[in-house]
């Protein structure tokens, strides 16, 4: 008689289910990694005495100049307190596209949290967002690691190790040296382990809908580092395909939920494997099932799906076991690779509405000088594996000495299958070499070598090293031979790095202390393998935690201190900025005229404080905006992508700046205190935003005198342009008495002073920095202009460096433009309309830099691509139109929307196909309902059917 069927399992109670969930390693690993990461990051901030846990500013480099102002503006935008919309930002650059900036700086889901903080605390908001991103990266890496080597019965492996290594990834040298000061890149840090999980799903034929959605979110959050993370995930997938057996799960994995994969075991290392099983608590041959992640019927089903039935194979042997369920042929691997490509293609397509706008924006952005990649010396690269090292020109590869030591044991660890050892070792070595080779450097950076920080992709190598560490440590403590081999490699690396200029005074002592604690922990674990004493395990865990976390905290604090000392910084936000913001709010009258908040330490003031000015700092600042403002005497930073404001009455008239905030610091600006200063609003009569000029559109001439370019846009001659004589470091000229003397020398570095007046500082350092023109004083009664230069290097001056402004002529020009200009101007989110006097002819010039995406029309005519008049928007007038209108649509938005819609349809089709496959009954299953319970019969696998048939027939 056949044996009685086992009783149906009783449903677990909610309390039992909750207890099991709380003990699930798949949850414990990411939760532990997240908590540890957050604690160590906050501790590092406190040790560095950085705001908000100390008095010192965190606003180094672009953190203070870009990300802080953008997040302040983002909060106002989300709450509906801005003049512009998602297409256009009226505050910056006299009107700049905003959708591309959203995709570059603000599209991370974490950025939405800024609305939870007060308007005057953007620094705190950005710090919390940064900490949460780093925490999420640690949790994501732990979630990946714990799934790479599942234990018996599908439960997790040593989750404390996964948590520790996940935190090591999130607290790497790359995070402290680059990610913490460029928060948008942290989304790539999160994306890499998530995309590796997507690769695992594609390899197993699982989650065909969730996978593309994860890819889409990663690319939307920050497409630049997501691209690097995608390349890293491709490396991960290739190694996994080459080092594991892949089951054809097209018909099983997607429906049964099994992993359908088999890690290769080391048949030559029986003793090591047995030792591993003893350490990890596995018994008998359960390790095989643990590695495969599928047992019994699921494994047999996978075998049947890929190889056919046993009868057709001509074999009458026993059923296939979990160890042989996987297939090692090319077809399953190729199928997995194609699934991964399809998944990534769908995800990138879903992100296209934002990604293509950013990509299109880069085509029109101000180009930076071409950079030739120069690889770092190997001694410098080796030095970056050590703690407390910081340099933007070398790869930040610190992951913690204990984690690095564990990763280095992989080549020597015979408890790991040879294919896994050699495959992952080769992957790490090749990726390291790719950092140093020009063609692969360009591949990592999407074909364009970046200006500064040429190793932005180093976080991928950090992640791969930690995967190697997990694969070596998950089976148990590596044998002494492997530990000695890793120690030899680590010692050689540290010895080779001794001459690196990046080595800090804390590097070797911190690494040595961490190594000593790790060695003691290893000794305790080896003793525990014999004694099985819980106290030894607890002591080892505490030592490892102290080693890894303590080293990361010290390293992070030292890196922050080095950055404050070595790179540009901006002060914290304090009463000075709040005073300027209050004056701007009181004076703002947009669109009747603009209100410029003026310059403050840091930059991007219109985003941070409100108002409408020239100052903007974006990777997508258009070339036309930069060239137009340069030609008018404005200065810039960041090789043209950061135009700065110009306090000049002529340009104020051109751009309709009716109120200007002038402020002064009450004391020297310091790193360890919020700045204090005064702010005063000055109002002047200026023409409207839309003025009427005779003639036809003309091109801007950057090579011409800035004074002359201002006059051409104003439409009147307001400067006296004298011949300038130069004798050594003295310039002399003659101008009308009482005129204002302006000195324009964009490439000059030093000071310039009119006789008897205070000197004005110039900081021209081409091509990075261009100095704006400045007023030096008033022409004396005798008309003699004498300017004394104190140059920092050999002065380079333009042909027409001196202009003398006649205020009476300027007032007359303003009156004329006001009389003939727009009588009423209205502005919406990304459009502007102006009512003109009847009979207007010539050109309606809109005080907005012309950029691709602007469309304008006169009267009821159809909008066409906007014309340009010396760099500004222009609309030809025929005397009949009394209204002009212009609107902005970001380039790439239509193509992106079409690509996104296509990808969405493809995803819907994928979901429908997956649903139909899931509903399709398994081969050999029996549909219908049980006689007494009315419940559906559970599906039987082919192995169960074969076994039942044999017992019925007596075969």
PENOR-V453717 format. One record per pair of residues at least 6 apart in sequence whose C-alpha atoms are under 6 Angstrom apart, sorted by the first residue. I is the first residue (numbers start at 1). J is the second residue. D is the distance in Angstrom with one decimal. If there is no record, write none. Layout:
# PENOR-V453717
I J D
I J D
This chain:
# PENOR-V453717
25 156 4.8
25 159 5.5
26 156 5.8
29 142 5.6
29 159 4.8
29 162 5.8
29 163 4.7
30 139 4.0
30 142 4.9
30 143 5.3
32 163 5.4
33 138 5.5
33 139 5.2
33 163 4.1
33 166 5.6
33 167 5.0
34 135 4.8
34 138 5.6
34 139 4.8
37 135 5.4
37 167 5.0
38 135 5.5
40 553 5.6
44 553 4.5
44 556 5.4
44 557 4.8
46 53 5.2
47 557 5.6
48 557 4.5
50 56 4.6
50 57 5.8
50 58 5.9
51 57 5.6
55 672 4.9
56 671 5.3
56 672 4.1
57 571 5.8
57 572 5.4
57 671 5.5
59 569 5.7
59 570 5.3
60 568 5.9
60 569 4.1
61 568 5.2
61 569 5.4
63 181 5.2
64 570 5.6
64 602 6.0
65 602 5.1
65 603 5.3
69 607 5.3
69 608 4.4
72 122 5.7
72 608 5.6
73 607 5.2
75 114 5.8
75 115 5.3
84 90 5.4
84 829 4.2
85 829 4.6
86 98 5.9
86 99 5.4
87 97 5.9
87 98 5.2
87 99 5.1
88 96 5.8
88 97 4.5
88 98 4.7
88 830 5.1
89 95 5.7
89 96 5.3
89 97 5.9
89 98 5.3
91 606 5.5
91 611 5.9
91 612 4.1
92 606 5.9
92 613 5.7
92 614 5.9
92 615 5.9
92 616 5.1
93 614 4.2
93 615 5.6
93 616 5.3
94 613 5.6
94 614 5.3
94 848 5.6
95 848 6.0
100 357 5.7
100 358 4.6
103 354 5.9
105 184 5.8
107 221 4.9
108 221 4.0
114 125 5.5
117 125 6.0
134 170 5.6
137 170 5.5
137 189 5.9
137 190 4.2
138 166 4.5
138 167 4.7
138 170 4.7
140 193 5.8
141 166 4.8
141 193 5.1
142 162 5.0
142 163 5.3
142 166 4.4
145 162 5.8
146 156 6.0
146 162 5.9
149 291 5.9
150 156 5.0
150 157 5.4
150 290 5.5
150 291 5.9
151 157 5.1
151 290 4.1
152 286 5.8
152 289 5.7
152 290 3.7
154 293 5.6
168 399 5.5
172 398 5.4
172 399 4.6
173 396 5.1
173 397 5.8
173 398 4.6
174 396 4.7
176 556 5.6
177 390 6.0
179 185 5.7
179 186 5.4
185 225 5.9
188 225 4.5
188 226 4.9
191 218 5.5
192 229 4.6
195 233 5.8
196 233 4.9
198 211 5.3
199 237 5.8
202 336 5.8
202 339 5.4
202 340 5.1
203 336 4.5
204 249 5.9
204 259 5.5
204 260 5.7
205 249 5.5
205 250 5.8
205 253 5.8
205 254 5.6
206 254 4.6
209 911 5.9
212 343 5.0
212 346 5.6
212 347 4.2
213 347 5.9
215 347 4.7
216 347 4.2
216 348 5.6
216 350 5.7
216 351 5.1
218 226 5.9
219 226 5.3
220 351 5.5
232 460 5.7
243 419 5.3
243 420 5.3
244 262 5.7
244 263 4.7
244 264 5.7
245 261 5.7
245 262 4.9
245 326 5.1
245 327 5.6
245 328 5.3
246 261 4.9
246 326 5.4
246 327 5.6
247 260 5.0
247 261 5.6
247 326 4.5
247 327 5.3
248 306 5.8
248 332 5.4
255 918 5.0
258 294 5.7
259 293 5.8
261 292 5.6
261 326 5.9
262 292 4.1
262 326 5.9
263 291 5.7
264 417 5.8
265 417 4.7
266 417 4.0
269 414 5.7
272 415 4.8
273 415 5.1
276 475 5.2
276 476 5.1
279 476 5.5
279 529 5.9
280 476 5.9
295 322 5.6
297 941 5.6
299 322 5.3
299 325 4.9
300 320 5.8
303 325 5.1
346 903 5.5
349 899 5.8
349 900 5.2
349 903 5.1
350 900 4.6
350 903 5.5
352 896 4.8
352 900 5.5
353 896 3.8
353 897 4.8
353 900 5.9
356 892 5.5
356 896 5.4
357 892 4.6
357 893 5.6
360 892 5.6
361 620 5.8
362 620 5.9
364 622 5.5
365 620 4.8
365 621 5.3
365 622 4.1
365 623 5.2
366 622 5.1
366 623 3.7
375 436 5.1
376 394 5.9
379 496 5.9
379 497 4.9
379 500 5.7
380 500 5.0
382 493 6.0
382 497 5.4
383 497 4.6
383 500 5.9
384 396 5.4
384 397 5.4
384 398 5.9
385 397 4.9
385 398 4.2
386 398 5.6
387 398 6.0
387 507 5.1
387 555 5.1
388 504 6.0
388 507 5.3
388 555 4.1
388 558 5.4
388 559 5.7
389 502 5.4
389 503 5.7
390 559 5.8
392 453 4.8
393 453 5.3
395 455 5.1
395 458 5.8
397 462 6.0
400 548 5.8
402 518 5.9
405 486 5.9
406 469 5.0
407 465 6.0
407 468 5.2
407 469 3.7
408 486 4.8
409 482 5.2
409 483 5.8
409 486 4.8
410 421 5.9
410 472 5.1
411 421 5.4
412 482 4.7
413 482 5.2
434 440 5.3
435 441 5.8
442 448 5.8
442 449 5.9
514 547 4.4
517 543 5.6
517 547 5.6
518 544 5.6
521 540 4.1
521 543 5.6
524 536 5.6
524 540 5.7
528 536 5.9
570 601 6.0
570 602 4.8
571 671 5.8
572 674 5.0
573 674 5.9
574 674 4.8
574 675 5.7
575 676 5.7
576 675 6.0
576 676 4.6
576 677 4.7
580 679 5.5
581 609 4.7
588 595 5.6
593 656 5.3
593 657 5.8
593 658 5.4
594 612 5.4
594 656 5.8
594 657 4.4
594 658 5.7
595 611 5.0
595 612 5.4
595 657 5.7
595 659 4.7
595 660 5.7
596 611 5.5
596 612 5.4
596 613 4.8
596 660 4.9
597 661 4.9
598 661 5.4
604 615 5.5
604 616 5.1
606 612 5.8
614 645 5.1
615 643 5.3
615 644 4.4
615 645 5.1
616 642 5.4
616 643 5.8
617 641 5.9
617 642 4.2
621 641 5.3
625 849 5.5
626 640 5.8
628 871 5.4
631 702 4.6
631 706 5.4
632 706 4.7
632 709 5.9
632 710 5.6
633 706 5.2
633 772 5.5
633 773 5.5
634 646 5.5
634 772 4.7
635 643 6.0
635 644 5.6
635 770 4.8
635 771 4.7
635 772 4.0
636 642 5.3
636 643 4.1
636 644 5.4
636 769 5.6
636 770 5.0
637 768 5.7
637 769 4.5
638 768 5.2
639 767 5.4
639 768 3.9
653 686 5.0
654 714 5.9
655 847 5.1
656 686 5.5
656 687 5.7
656 688 5.8
656 689 5.5
658 683 5.6
658 684 5.2
658 686 5.7
659 682 5.5
659 683 4.4
660 681 5.8
660 682 5.3
661 680 5.6
661 681 4.5
662 679 5.7
662 680 5.3
663 678 5.3
663 679 4.2
664 677 5.4
664 678 5.5
665 676 5.9
665 677 4.0
666 676 5.5
666 677 4.4
669 675 5.7
687 814 5.8
687 817 5.8
687 818 4.6
689 846 5.9
689 847 5.4
690 822 5.6
690 845 5.6
690 846 4.5
691 821 4.1
691 844 5.6
691 845 5.4
692 821 5.3
692 843 5.5
692 844 4.5
693 842 5.8
693 843 5.1
694 842 4.4
695 842 5.3
697 869 4.6
698 869 5.0
698 870 5.5
699 870 4.6
700 870 4.1
700 871 5.9
705 800 5.9
711 717 5.4
718 806 5.6
718 809 5.3
718 810 5.6
719 803 5.9
719 804 5.2
719 805 4.5
719 806 6.0
720 803 5.8
720 804 5.0
721 803 5.0
724 732 5.8
724 733 5.0
725 731 5.6
725 732 5.2
729 789 5.1
730 787 5.7
730 788 4.7
731 786 5.7
731 787 5.0
732 785 5.5
732 786 4.6
733 785 5.0
734 783 5.4
734 784 4.9
734 785 5.6
735 783 5.2
736 783 5.6
737 779 5.1
737 780 5.6
737 781 5.0
737 783 4.9
738 778 5.7
738 779 5.1
739 778 5.7
739 779 5.4
739 804 5.5
739 805 5.4
739 806 5.4
740 777 5.9
740 778 4.6
740 804 5.2
740 805 5.0
741 775 5.8
741 776 5.6
741 777 5.5
741 778 5.7
741 804 4.7
742 774 5.6
742 775 4.4
742 776 5.9
742 802 5.8
742 803 5.2
743 773 5.6
743 774 5.6
743 801 5.7
743 802 4.9
744 773 4.3
744 801 4.8
745 797 5.4
746 764 5.6
746 770 5.0
746 771 4.4
747 764 4.2
748 764 4.8
748 795 5.6
748 796 5.8
749 762 5.1
749 763 4.5
749 764 4.9
749 791 5.9
749 792 5.6
750 761 5.9
750 762 5.3
750 790 5.6
750 791 4.2
750 792 4.9
751 759 5.9
751 760 5.4
751 761 4.4
751 762 5.8
751 789 5.8
751 790 5.2
752 759 5.3
752 760 5.4
752 788 5.7
752 789 4.6
753 759 4.1
753 787 5.5
753 788 5.3
754 776 5.7
754 786 5.9
754 787 4.6
755 786 6.0
762 771 5.7
763 771 5.5
764 770 4.7
764 771 4.8
822 834 5.8
822 835 5.4
822 836 4.6
823 835 5.6
823 836 5.8
824 834 5.7
824 835 5.2
825 833 5.8
825 834 4.4
826 832 5.8
826 833 5.3
830 887 5.7
830 888 5.5
831 886 5.6
831 887 4.0
832 885 5.7
832 886 5.4
833 884 5.8
833 885 4.3
834 883 5.6
834 884 5.5
835 882 5.8
835 883 4.6
836 882 4.8
836 883 5.6
838 882 5.6
839 879 4.2
839 880 5.9
840 879 4.8
841 877 4.8
841 878 5.3
841 879 4.7
842 877 5.2
843 875 5.6
843 876 4.7
843 877 5.6
844 874 5.6
844 875 5.0
845 873 5.8
845 874 4.5
846 873 5.1
848 872 5.5
848 873 5.9
849 871 5.8
849 872 4.4
850 871 5.8
850 872 4.9
850 873 4.8
853 888 5.4
853 889 4.9
853 890 5.3
853 891 5.5
854 866 5.6
854 887 5.7
854 888 4.4
855 863 5.6
855 864 5.1
855 865 4.4
855 866 4.8
855 886 5.5
855 887 5.5
856 863 4.9
856 864 5.6
856 866 5.3
856 885 5.5
856 886 4.1
857 863 4.5
857 884 5.7
857 885 5.5
858 881 5.8
858 883 6.0
858 884 4.4
859 881 4.6
859 883 5.0
859 884 5.8
867 873 6.0
867 874 5.0
868 874 5.2
924 942 5.6
925 939 4.6
925 940 4.8
928 936 5.8
929 935 5.3
929 936 4.3
929 937 5.7
